[in-house]
Amino acid sequence: MAARLKSISRQIHWSLLLKAAVFALAWFWLPFWLFFFVALYLYFVPLFQSRKLAVPFFVLLVLSYTQPPSALFVLVFGAIFYAIFLIKDLLVIDRRSAYELLVLALSFLLLRGFYMKFDEGIEGWALWYAFLAAAALALLVRSFLDALSGEGPVEAHFRRREEHMAGWFSFLLLAQTLIAGLFLPLDFIYQSALVFLVVVLLVELLQEHFSTGLSRTKILTTAMTVFTLFVVVLGSARWGL
């Protein structure tokens, strides 16, 4: 038993756990301007692989700015910051799956924050914020696709062009979906869940396209799964008509 506990202890990266704890507690206790500089120091020192996870990190900072301090989000933001460092420092074996989960978690929190702020539908700055939220989501998707890029230089130029086009496609699709969600007479959680399913579909199909190539089976399987979840969410929602 002692040997097993020692093995588990070695697998926990205590220095990163400490950084995550400092990040979360600084967000909870300090004014945002001071927390911002603390977060920059924690992330960029040392500089190793900092560019690779820069987009998720800055999206996390945006979320930490818009979210009022709470004990629950101390744990949530600390866990996300810890996950960013595990991927950044190459401490997880399946970085692709870890990065995907990170992107999806940040995407859901972005959607939740957006629909919480504009729970009355189209009003005020809702349209502008929809475009900003779509841009943040598209950047997350684009950064994930960039992380999947191979090292071979032969088709790098064409791949970059495809990734660039995929980023713009993601932005346009998600902007329209976010705006459409504002018209739904639903609770913000259901609005977030429905648009989140679109993000999941987009991430799954794009990553398959850029990694192994899309197949008809993959498209049908993913689309049917997402469609089923879509129906379940719509069926369980309370419509405020």
Buried (B, 14 or more C-beta within 10 A) or exposed (E): EEEEEEEEEEEEBEEBEEBBBBBBBBBBEBEEEEBBEBBEEBBEEEEEEEEBBBBBBBBBBBBBEEBEEEEEBBEBBBEBBBBBBBBBBEEBEEBBEBBBEBBBBBBBBBBBBBBBBBEEEEEEEBBEBBBBBBBBBBBBBBBBBBBBEEEEEEEEEEBEEBBEEBBEBBBEBBBEBBBBBBEBEBBBBBBBBBBBBBBBBBBBBBBBBBEEEBEEEBBEEBEEBBEEBBEEBBEEBEEEE
